[in-house]
């Protein structure tokens, strides 16, 4: 099966063949054998060569969020025909998972730089960081520590710094 995936505004062309719990993935002329087993719905154990990785997968409206080692990867399946379009607006600060806000690292009015951590969300005993997508000024923070947050909820607003 030939699939195009988008991650961080980069398009990846991947060929995937599945046999039982093994996936044979070809990307950029390199082939990888990946074994995956589901611990429970949304939680996978992935083995790539000698490396074993635990991951959590959460379904959004039009994309999936994959959580590995505290990092969040947004993966969106792209249709093979037609023009590439994306509904994601620049600076999207929506929560990729449901959980508890355990730390708010900024306040309204603070100046932030691209990739600064704004909030920390905990879900299933793992922490997920919400990063500033660009430099700017915090316009609004929608949550405080110990608040429950649902997938897709807006966490903060940033007024983009003029370039």
C-alpha positions in Angstrom: 0.0 0.0 0.0 1.4 3.4 -1.0 0.7 6.2 1.5 1.6 9.9 1.7 1.9 11.2 5.2 2.4 14.8 6.3 4.3 15.6 9.5 5.5 19.1 10.5 4.6 20.4 7.0 6.8 17.8 5.3 5.3 15.2 3.0 6.6 11.6 3.4 6.0 9.0 0.7 5.9 5.6 2.4 5.1 2.1 1.2 3.7 -0.2 3.9 3.1 -3.9 3.7 1.4 -5.6 6.7 1.8 -9.2 7.6 0.2 -10.2 10.9 1.8 -7.9 13.5 4.8 -6.9 11.3 5.0 -3.9 9.0 7.5 -3.7 6.2 8.0 0.0 5.6 9.9 1.5 2.7 10.9 5.1 2.9 13.6 6.9 0.8 14.7 3.5 -0.7 15.4 2.1 2.8 13.3 -0.8 4.2 12.4 -1.2 7.8 10.8 -4.1 9.6 8.6 -2.9 12.5 6.7 -5.2 14.9 3.8 -3.6 16.7 1.5 -5.0 19.3 -1.3 -3.2 21.1 -1.2 -3.2 24.9 -4.7 -1.7 25.1 -6.6 0.6 22.8 -4.4 3.5 21.8 -1.2 2.1 23.4 1.4 0.3 21.3 4.7 -1.4 21.8 6.8 -1.0 18.7 10.0 -2.8 18.0 12.4 -1.4 15.4 15.6 -3.5 15.1 16.8 -3.8 18.8 14.9 -0.8 20.0 11.6 -1.2 21.8 9.4 1.9 22.0 6.1 2.5 23.9 3.8 4.9 22.2 0.3 6.3 22.6 -1.8 7.1 19.6 -4.7 9.5 19.8 -7.1 10.2 17.0 -7.9 13.9 16.1 -10.5 15.1 13.6 -8.3 14.6 10.5 -5.0 13.4 11.9 -3.4 11.2 14.5 -1.1 12.2 17.3 1.7 9.8 18.2 3.4 10.2 21.6 6.9 8.8 21.9 9.4 9.6 24.7 7.6 12.8 25.6 7.6 14.0 22.0 4.4 14.6 20.0 4.2 13.8 16.3 1.1 14.9 14.4 0.6 12.7 11.4 -2.0 13.4 8.8 -2.9 11.0 5.9 -2.8 12.8 2.6 -4.9 11.7 -0.4 -2.9 10.5 -3.4 -4.8 12.6 -5.9 -5.6 16.2 -6.0 -3.8 19.2 -4.6 -2.3 19.1 -1.1 -4.3 21.3 1.3 -4.3 21.6 5.0 -6.9 22.9 7.4 -4.3 23.5 10.1 -3.7 27.2 10.7 -0.3 28.4 11.6 0.2 28.5 15.4 -2.3 25.8 16.2 -2.1 25.4 20.0 -4.8 22.8 20.5 -4.3 20.0 23.0 -3.2 16.8 21.2 -4.5 14.6 24.0 -7.0 14.5 26.9 -5.4 14.8 30.3 -4.5 17.1 33.2 -2.6 20.4 33.0 0.3 19.9 35.4 2.3 23.0 34.7 1.7 26.4 33.1 5.1 27.9 32.3 4.0 31.3 31.0 1.5 34.0 31.9 -0.5 36.4 29.7 1.7 39.2 28.5 4.9 37.1 28.6 7.2 37.2 25.6 8.1 33.8 24.2 10.5 32.4 21.6 9.7 29.7 19.1 9.8 26.2 20.8 9.5 27.6 24.4 7.4 25.3 26.5 4.0 26.9 27.4 2.2 24.1 29.2 2.8 20.6 30.3 -0.1 18.1 30.0 0.0 14.7 31.7 -1.9 11.7 30.3 -1.5 8.1 31.2 1.6 8.9 33.4 3.4 10.6 30.5 4.0 14.3 30.1 3.4 16.1 26.8 4.8 19.6 26.1 2.9 22.4 24.3 5.6 24.5 22.5 5.3 28.0 21.1 5.1 27.6 17.3 6.7 31.0 16.8 8.1 33.9 18.8 5.5 36.3 20.1 3.5 37.6 23.1 1.1 35.4 25.1 -2.3 36.8 24.4 -4.3 34.3 26.5 -3.9 31.2 28.5 -7.0 29.1 28.8 -6.0 26.6 31.5 -4.4 26.6 35.0 -2.6 23.9 36.8 -4.8 20.8 37.7 -7.4 21.7 35.1 -8.7 18.8 33.0 -8.2 19.3 29.2 -9.8 17.4 26.3 -8.2 16.6 23.0 -8.6 19.5 20.5 -9.2 22.3 23.1 -7.3 25.5 22.6 -4.6 25.9 25.2 -3.3 29.4 24.5 -3.1 32.2 22.0 0.1 34.0 20.9 0.3 37.2 19.1 3.0 36.6 16.5 6.1 38.7 16.7 6.4 41.0 13.7 9.2 39.7 11.4 
